[in-house]
């Protein structure tokens, strides 16, 4: 009898041990390096153009963490945004990224993301992820809650003082409650309270640090068995270009180079010649002033770079780095004196081409890919990376085949701005068409031999065949991408509203 009792106790003890062991292994499988689905972090810069990474050829800029990420993954040198139908280029760009929609299929240029446009975070939640967002968000607040089931320190809008950003906690978000912060504007004379953007501020803390710290806290305190998706959305290097002195001191304005396509003014009217971005520097453009803008721009990118390094270190410290897909990109580029332009309201390379680096399992290391991709191709690509179904509402195409070296990029890329600028490029040539106030113009550039677009080849007779092919490609893409805005006389530009 005693023997049977002892045997029974031993059997129960063994079952408990096995149960604990299996639970431990399952947890490790879900949350550790052997997880079937990796964590995903998408870090998005604001206004960072493609040629701002030291590893990819910019010897002036300091980006050690971006350089290391590129060495640990794949860097794309021909990633583009589709463009914008409003001067606030980042709004549609970010909406396209999170929905995988074509530009012309957005609602109100991305200001509103309707519920039937399934968002990246929603798709990942359905696949078993926790979805966390922090930083700049430029669409309606309700769509943020659709995309993310968690969040912290969220800024709704286009731009703000980097040191006094109006923020929301996740639980305070609603479309009717953006202006929650009580302020007495004229406190010397009265006690009248008005309400401004945001629920609270971390006054005196830089926006990049706020969003980085929110990301770090989430990573360090993460205790779920589910994989996570983190969207860290910086407000920099967008102006106002202000950051700590230590980053500014890394650059000597006297040693900042002027790009070969610098011009004191653009040679003809391309539409928005006096939009806000273009008014940030004087007319005509002067080299000392442009150098100062570039220096401040580089300093903010180095600040972003250090923050990225802190995020990567946090992943390594808790053993999550090897099991995390890390993506770094930007929402659009910027002129800063190139072609005589300061802003991004154009279709030149400096404004439509963006950085894109992806590191993850099964992605070759230290590879540079020159295939043509769109930023909003990321949504379906991420779906393919983790083997889940791409939602029916997604328009864009996956480039997962490029990541694994099995396929080439797109044959053509079409970009556009408002109703009067369109550009199409192939592996070598780029054709730009303008229709501004009834005046039609055309430019042709050889991007392989003239990446700064300094020499217009559109009048060269021997290249007529190339022009014809690009014009045909543009015509086909206008139809494929549902672009009904180009040269549309009845088109009414949406107002530049930052929510």
MOQUIDA-V957821 format. One record per pair of residues at least 24 apart in sequence whose C-alpha atoms are under 6 Angstrom apart, sorted by the first residue. I is the first residue (numbers start at 0). J is the second residue. D is the distance in Angstrom with one decimal. If there is no record, write none. Layout:
i=I j=J d=D
i=I j=J d=D
//
This chain:
i=29 j=224 d=5.7
i=30 j=224 d=5.4
i=32 j=322 d=5.0
i=36 j=385 d=5.9
i=37 j=322 d=5.1
i=37 j=323 d=5.2
i=38 j=226 d=5.0
i=38 j=227 d=4.9
i=38 j=228 d=5.9
i=38 j=323 d=4.4
i=39 j=228 d=4.7
i=39 j=323 d=5.4
i=39 j=324 d=4.6
i=40 j=228 d=5.7
i=40 j=229 d=4.7
i=40 j=325 d=5.0
i=41 j=230 d=5.0
i=41 j=326 d=4.7
i=42 j=231 d=4.8
i=42 j=232 d=5.9
i=42 j=327 d=4.9
i=43 j=232 d=4.9
i=43 j=327 d=6.0
i=43 j=328 d=5.1
i=43 j=329 d=5.1
i=44 j=233 d=5.1
i=44 j=329 d=4.5
i=45 j=234 d=5.3
i=45 j=235 d=5.0
i=45 j=236 d=5.7
i=45 j=237 d=5.5
i=45 j=329 d=5.7
i=45 j=330 d=5.7
i=46 j=236 d=5.9
i=46 j=237 d=5.3
i=46 j=331 d=5.1
i=46 j=332 d=4.9
i=47 j=329 d=5.5
i=47 j=332 d=5.2
i=48 j=332 d=3.7
i=48 j=353 d=4.8
i=49 j=352 d=5.5
i=49 j=353 d=4.1
i=49 j=354 d=4.2
i=61 j=301 d=5.9
i=62 j=301 d=5.7
i=62 j=304 d=5.7
i=64 j=304 d=5.8
i=64 j=308 d=5.3
i=70 j=364 d=5.9
i=70 j=365 d=3.9
i=71 j=364 d=4.8
i=71 j=365 d=5.6
i=72 j=357 d=5.6
i=72 j=358 d=4.1
i=72 j=363 d=6.0
i=72 j=364 d=4.2
i=72 j=365 d=5.5
i=73 j=356 d=5.7
i=73 j=357 d=5.4
i=73 j=366 d=4.8
i=73 j=367 d=5.7
i=74 j=355 d=5.9
i=74 j=356 d=4.4
i=74 j=367 d=4.8
i=75 j=355 d=5.4
i=75 j=367 d=5.9
i=75 j=368 d=4.8
i=75 j=369 d=5.9
i=76 j=369 d=5.1
i=77 j=369 d=5.5
i=77 j=371 d=5.2
i=78 j=352 d=5.7
i=78 j=353 d=5.7
i=78 j=372 d=4.9
i=78 j=373 d=5.5
i=79 j=351 d=5.5
i=79 j=352 d=4.5
i=79 j=353 d=5.7
i=79 j=373 d=4.8
i=79 j=374 d=5.8
i=80 j=351 d=5.5
i=80 j=373 d=5.7
i=80 j=374 d=5.5
i=81 j=414 d=4.7
i=82 j=414 d=5.4
i=82 j=415 d=4.9
i=82 j=416 d=5.6
i=83 j=416 d=5.1
i=84 j=416 d=5.6
i=84 j=417 d=3.9
i=89 j=330 d=5.7
i=90 j=137 d=5.4
i=92 j=330 d=5.7
i=95 j=375 d=5.4
i=96 j=375 d=4.3
i=99 j=375 d=5.0
i=99 j=378 d=5.5
i=99 j=393 d=4.9
i=99 j=394 d=5.8
i=99 j=395 d=5.5
i=100 j=393 d=5.6
i=100 j=394 d=5.0
i=103 j=482 d=5.7
i=110 j=138 d=4.6
i=111 j=138 d=5.6
i=111 j=139 d=5.3
i=112 j=142 d=5.9
i=116 j=392 d=5.7
i=118 j=146 d=5.5
i=120 j=146 d=4.3
i=120 j=147 d=5.6
i=121 j=146 d=4.9
i=128 j=225 d=5.6
i=128 j=226 d=5.1
i=128 j=227 d=5.2
i=129 j=227 d=4.8
i=130 j=227 d=6.0
i=130 j=228 d=4.8
i=131 j=229 d=4.8
i=132 j=229 d=5.9
i=132 j=230 d=4.8
i=133 j=210 d=5.9
i=133 j=231 d=5.3
i=134 j=210 d=5.4
i=134 j=231 d=6.0
i=134 j=232 d=4.6
i=134 j=233 d=5.8
i=135 j=232 d=5.3
i=140 j=173 d=5.9
i=140 j=174 d=5.5
i=156 j=497 d=5.0
i=156 j=498 d=5.9
i=157 j=497 d=5.4
i=161 j=205 d=5.5
i=161 j=206 d=5.2
i=162 j=203 d=5.0
i=162 j=204 d=5.3
i=162 j=205 d=4.6
i=163 j=202 d=4.8
i=164 j=200 d=5.9
i=165 j=196 d=5.9
i=165 j=197 d=4.4
i=165 j=199 d=5.9
i=165 j=200 d=5.1
i=166 j=197 d=4.8
i=166 j=198 d=5.7
i=166 j=199 d=5.4
i=166 j=200 d=5.8
i=167 j=197 d=5.7
i=167 j=198 d=5.1
i=207 j=233 d=6.0
i=236 j=296 d=5.8
i=236 j=299 d=5.1
i=236 j=300 d=5.9
i=240 j=295 d=5.9
i=246 j=298 d=5.1
i=247 j=298 d=5.2
i=252 j=294 d=5.9
i=260 j=337 d=5.3
i=260 j=338 d=5.6
i=260 j=451 d=5.9
i=260 j=453 d=5.6
i=261 j=336 d=5.5
i=261 j=337 d=4.4
i=261 j=338 d=5.4
i=262 j=338 d=5.1
i=262 j=339 d=4.3
i=263 j=339 d=5.2
i=264 j=339 d=4.1
i=265 j=338 d=5.6
i=265 j=339 d=4.7
i=270 j=435 d=5.9
i=276 j=342 d=4.8
i=277 j=341 d=5.1
i=277 j=342 d=5.6
i=324 j=358 d=5.6
i=324 j=359 d=4.4
i=325 j=357 d=5.9
i=325 j=358 d=5.2
i=326 j=356 d=5.7
i=326 j=357 d=4.6
i=327 j=355 d=5.7
i=327 j=356 d=5.3
i=328 j=354 d=5.0
i=328 j=355 d=4.5
i=329 j=353 d=5.6
i=362 j=402 d=5.8
i=362 j=403 d=5.9
i=370 j=408 d=4.3
i=371 j=408 d=4.8
i=371 j=409 d=5.1
i=418 j=484 d=5.2
i=418 j=485 d=4.5
i=418 j=486 d=5.3
i=419 j=486 d=6.0
i=423 j=473 d=5.9
//
